[in-house]
């Protein structure tokens, strides 16, 4: 215990450089992540317009969000629908693509590059492209294709019933190549001997897929699904670029209103910064819960 | 770690040669091709939008709203980039501003490309430097509290960054950093996933190398610069690809902090064009802007594709 008094100085002499090397990262981490996080929790309990000092009003923002705000409920409903559809369809297609094009021959590699291309293309450029493709005029690409099949020109972006399907389409189109690449990496960790053993036992290729491939891909599937869910909950650009009207962020009848666009709308169009912080914390809780599920599944798989 | 935390980037090279092809109608048999047929058709729907973008860029204004549309530009032109026939005083429906004439800032659209480049390079270099310093200390120094610090940083990867949007906006405003480069760069420097990735990588580097340098009398900063950084090179390369693509295309944060035209990055500039010009006759210039936004990131990816493989091998997915 005698050394205890001298400890701080000794410690500084010994670890001073270490702490100094940690400082840039930790300082920025604390200043732009930890502190803002705490601050946003505080702001979510206040009324704050960005000009006057925040006014504490307890759980009022959350009460309004959950019980009084039809637009928020609508945004939640839209988001859930979009998330489930886009992740479900996207994951299935990713797996299919990986099974189809996992080889090392050049046709497979070209196919993989084609499907991966949207992942490295400017997302704003892609959204502008979709908006142009779904142009209501009969010269738009989507409407031209419609006429080939004897259909009529459609007001794609002004028909509320089409909003979520189009958002899902854009998300699946842009994201399935990424999932595919993860699945290909997963497929290549499966030892070829397993398939040989299965074939010797007389397993058909469907049985091999069902009993060997699918179970061994489970960690990859968990990863693809959970990261997909988390990414989909944060959708913003597709709504903001493709569907936003002149004075309504969510498109016609709010048919494309989602959590993050609503956060942006309340916080940075109407400057209800307290309310926007409450929305941010609802998003936080959803994503935190998903991450915990991910960790728990990961741990459970490890124990198997 | 069985499954990597959810926000760890998994970057991979789609064209990399895998070790073997698994079963499922494998090989180039007719049955294999038949099974793959739906996916071959699907690949056409991948290419079609890109093709549509490309031909739109080279169509003259008068060809953009023709019905039926042309699928090869009949009078290919570069006027969507710069139209010498355009005059601000004389209205002529056949000549509109090209993308480089749409903004009243010096160098036009080039200014936004410059902004995007400066921001992307600064964030990539800066975030890798500070994360490698911290990762070196966390893995190779026995500082008290390092476990707690690492745990805190890993936990933060579960936070959606939008949660910090409002407070960070207020911080930027109070610092006077709205509409500045530092407003783009400084809040983006401490990246938890980069630190996490580098720590994992450094764990596999034997301590002896560093011990040996210490015995030779090298200081900690020199060890970091001359030994740790070169050792980290593959990890830094994999991370830099991920950071470059993310920052080049970053949109929501710039949308909030940018006020003037001069300080916009490419995505914000394109979004503004989208707000101002909705008509079909403007889509050639807008698609030209989209092409200028996309080509650098696609080229960057194709050039450094091989480093992408390491990203996926090094991250938690495998274990």
Boltz contact constraints between the chains, C-beta under 6 A:
constraints:
  - contact:
      token1: [A, 15]
      token2: [B, 143]
      max_distance: 6.0
  - contact:
      token1: [A, 17]
      token2: [B, 220]
      max_distance: 6.0
  - contact:
      token1: [A, 18]
      token2: [B, 137]
      max_distance: 6.0
  - contact:
      token1: [A, 18]
      token2: [B, 141]
      max_distance: 6.0
  - contact:
      token1: [A, 18]
      token2: [B, 143]
      max_distance: 6.0
  - contact:
      token1: [A, 21]
      token2: [B, 133]
      max_distance: 6.0
  - contact:
      token1: [A, 21]
      token2: [B, 137]
      max_distance: 6.0
  - contact:
      token1: [A, 22]
      token2: [B, 134]
      max_distance: 6.0
  - contact:
      token1: [A, 22]
      token2: [B, 137]
      max_distance: 6.0
  - contact:
      token1: [A, 24]
      token2: [B, 130]
      max_distance: 6.0
  - contact:
      token1: [A, 25]
      token2: [B, 130]
      max_distance: 6.0
  - contact:
      token1: [A, 25]
      token2: [B, 134]
      max_distance: 6.0
  - contact:
      token1: [A, 25]
      token2: [B, 190]
      max_distance: 6.0
  - contact:
      token1: [A, 28]
      token2: [B, 189]
      max_distance: 6.0
  - contact:
      token1: [A, 28]
      token2: [B, 190]
      max_distance: 6.0
  - contact:
      token1: [A, 29]
      token2: [B, 190]
      max_distance: 6.0
  - contact:
      token1: [A, 32]
      token2: [B, 187]
      max_distance: 6.0
  - contact:
      token1: [A, 33]
      token2: [B, 156]
      max_distance: 6.0
  - contact:
      token1: [A, 36]
      token2: [B, 164]
      max_distance: 6.0
  - contact:
      token1: [A, 36]
      token2: [B, 167]
      max_distance: 6.0
  - contact:
      token1: [A, 36]
      token2: [B, 168]
      max_distance: 6.0
  - contact:
      token1: [A, 37]
      token2: [B, 164]
      max_distance: 6.0
  - contact:
      token1: [A, 39]
      token2: [B, 167]
      max_distance: 6.0
  - contact:
      token1: [A, 40]
      token2: [B, 163]
      max_distance: 6.0
  - contact:
      token1: [A, 40]
      token2: [B, 166]
      max_distance: 6.0
  - contact:
      token1: [A, 40]
      token2: [B, 167]
      max_distance: 6.0
  - contact:
      token1: [A, 97]
      token2: [B, 39]
      max_distance: 6.0
  - contact:
      token1: [A, 99]
      token2: [B, 24]
      max_distance: 6.0
  - contact:
      token1: [A, 100]
      token2: [B, 36]
      max_distance: 6.0
  - contact:
      token1: [A, 100]
      token2: [B, 39]
      max_distance: 6.0
  - contact:
      token1: [A, 102]
      token2: [B, 18]
      max_distance: 6.0
  - contact:
      token1: [A, 102]
      token2: [B, 21]
      max_distance: 6.0
  - contact:
      token1: [A, 103]
      token2: [B, 21]
      max_distance: 6.0
  - contact:
      token1: [A, 104]
      token2: [B, 17]
      max_distance: 6.0
  - contact:
      token1: [A, 104]
      token2: [B, 18]
      max_distance: 6.0
  - contact:
      token1: [A, 109]
      token2: [B, 15]
      max_distance: 6.0
  - contact:
      token1: [A, 111]
      token2: [B, 43]
      max_distance: 6.0
  - contact:
      token1: [A, 112]
      token2: [B, 14]
      max_distance: 6.0
  - contact:
      token1: [A, 112]
      token2: [B, 15]
      max_distance: 6.0
  - contact:
      token1: [A, 113]
      token2: [B, 14]
      max_distance: 6.0
  - contact:
      token1: [A, 113]
      token2: [B, 15]
      max_distance: 6.0
  - contact:
      token1: [A, 114]
      token2: [B, 43]
      max_distance: 6.0
  - contact:
      token1: [A, 114]
      token2: [B, 46]
      max_distance: 6.0
  - contact:
      token1: [A, 115]
      token2: [B, 46]
      max_distance: 6.0
  - contact:
      token1: [A, 116]
      token2: [B, 14]
      max_distance: 6.0
  - contact:
      token1: [A, 120]
      token2: [B, 245]
      max_distance: 6.0
  - contact:
      token1: [A, 120]
      token2: [B, 297]
      max_distance: 6.0
  - contact:
      token1: [A, 120]
      token2: [B, 298]
      max_distance: 6.0
  - contact:
      token1: [A, 120]
      token2: [B, 301]
      max_distance: 6.0
  - contact:
      token1: [A, 121]
      token2: [B, 294]
      max_distance: 6.0
  - contact:
      token1: [A, 122]
      token2: [B, 249]
      max_distance: 6.0
  - contact:
      token1: [A, 122]
      token2: [B, 293]
      max_distance: 6.0
  - contact:
      token1: [A, 122]
      token2: [B, 294]
      max_distance: 6.0
  - contact:
      token1: [A, 123]
      token2: [B, 249]
      max_distance: 6.0
  - contact:
      token1: [A, 124]
      token2: [B, 251]
      max_distance: 6.0
  - contact:
      token1: [A, 124]
      token2: [B, 267]
      max_distance: 6.0
  - contact:
      token1: [A, 124]
      token2: [B, 270]
      max_distance: 6.0
  - contact:
      token1: [A, 125]
      token2: [B, 290]
      max_distance: 6.0
  - contact:
      token1: [A, 125]
      token2: [B, 293]
      max_distance: 6.0
  - contact:
      token1: [A, 125]
      token2: [B, 294]
      max_distance: 6.0
  - contact:
      token1: [A, 128]
      token2: [B, 274]
      max_distance: 6.0
  - contact:
      token1: [A, 128]
      token2: [B, 286]
      max_distance: 6.0
  - contact:
      token1: [A, 128]
      token2: [B, 290]
      max_distance: 6.0
  - contact:
      token1: [A, 129]
      token2: [B, 49]
      max_distance: 6.0
  - contact:
      token1: [A, 129]
      token2: [B, 53]
      max_distance: 6.0
  - contact:
      token1: [A, 132]
      token2: [B, 283]
      max_distance: 6.0
  - contact:
      token1: [A, 138]
      token2: [B, 67]
      max_distance: 6.0
  - contact:
      token1: [A, 139]
      token2: [B, 65]
      max_distance: 6.0
  - contact:
      token1: [A, 139]
      token2: [B, 67]
      max_distance: 6.0
  - contact:
      token1: [A, 139]
      token2: [B, 69]
      max_distance: 6.0
  - contact:
      token1: [A, 141]
      token2: [B, 52]
      max_distance: 6.0
  - contact:
      token1: [A, 144]
      token2: [B, 69]
      max_distance: 6.0
  - contact:
      token1: [A, 181]
      token2: [B, 12]
      max_distance: 6.0
  - contact:
      token1: [A, 181]
      token2: [B, 14]
      max_distance: 6.0
  - contact:
      token1: [A, 182]
      token2: [B, 10]
      max_distance: 6.0
  - contact:
      token1: [A, 185]
      token2: [B, 12]
      max_distance: 6.0
  - contact:
      token1: [A, 185]
      token2: [B, 312]
      max_distance: 6.0
  - contact:
      token1: [A, 187]
      token2: [B, 22]
      max_distance: 6.0
  - contact:
      token1: [A, 188]
      token2: [B, 18]
      max_distance: 6.0
  - contact:
      token1: [A, 188]
      token2: [B, 19]
      max_distance: 6.0
  - contact:
      token1: [A, 192]
      token2: [B, 20]
      max_distance: 6.0
  - contact:
      token1: [A, 195]
      token2: [B, 23]
      max_distance: 6.0
  - contact:
      token1: [A, 205]
      token2: [B, 23]
      max_distance: 6.0
  - contact:
      token1: [A, 205]
      token2: [B, 24]
      max_distance: 6.0
  - contact:
      token1: [A, 208]
      token2: [B, 23]
      max_distance: 6.0
  - contact:
      token1: [A, 209]
      token2: [B, 24]
      max_distance: 6.0
  - contact:
      token1: [A, 219]
      token2: [B, 3]
      max_distance: 6.0
  - contact:
      token1: [A, 222]
      token2: [B, 3]
      max_distance: 6.0
  - contact:
      token1: [A, 223]
      token2: [B, 3]
      max_distance: 6.0
  - contact:
      token1: [A, 226]
      token2: [B, 6]
      max_distance: 6.0
  - contact:
      token1: [A, 227]
      token2: [B, 6]
      max_distance: 6.0
  - contact:
      token1: [A, 230]
      token2: [B, 6]
      max_distance: 6.0
  - contact:
      token1: [A, 234]
      token2: [B, 160]
      max_distance: 6.0
  - contact:
      token1: [A, 236]
      token2: [B, 252]
      max_distance: 6.0
  - contact:
      token1: [A, 237]
      token2: [B, 251]
      max_distance: 6.0
  - contact:
      token1: [A, 260]
      token2: [B, 162]
      max_distance: 6.0
  - contact:
      token1: [A, 267]
      token2: [B, 166]
      max_distance: 6.0
  - contact:
      token1: [A, 268]
      token2: [B, 256]
      max_distance: 6.0
  - contact:
      token1: [A, 273]
      token2: [B, 166]
      max_distance: 6.0
  - contact:
      token1: [A, 276]
      token2: [B, 166]
      max_distance: 6.0
  - contact:
      token1: [A, 277]
      token2: [B, 166]
      max_distance: 6.0
  - contact:
      token1: [A, 280]
      token2: [B, 162]
      max_distance: 6.0
  - contact:
      token1: [A, 280]
      token2: [B, 163]
      max_distance: 6.0
  - contact:
      token1: [A, 283]
      token2: [B, 160]
      max_distance: 6.0
  - contact:
      token1: [A, 284]
      token2: [B, 160]
      max_distance: 6.0
  - contact:
      token1: [A, 284]
      token2: [B, 163]
      max_distance: 6.0
  - contact:
      token1: [A, 287]
      token2: [B, 160]
      max_distance: 6.0
  - contact:
      token1: [A, 288]
      token2: [B, 158]
      max_distance: 6.0
  - contact:
      token1: [A, 291]
      token2: [B, 6]
      max_distance: 6.0
  - contact:
      token1: [A, 291]
      token2: [B, 158]
      max_distance: 6.0
  - contact:
      token1: [A, 294]
      token2: [B, 6]
      max_distance: 6.0
  - contact:
      token1: [A, 298]
      token2: [B, 2]
      max_distance: 6.0
  - contact:
      token1: [A, 298]
      token2: [B, 3]
      max_distance: 6.0
  - contact:
      token1: [A, 301]
      token2: [B, 2]
      max_distance: 6.0
  - contact:
      token1: [A, 302]
      token2: [B, 2]
      max_distance: 6.0
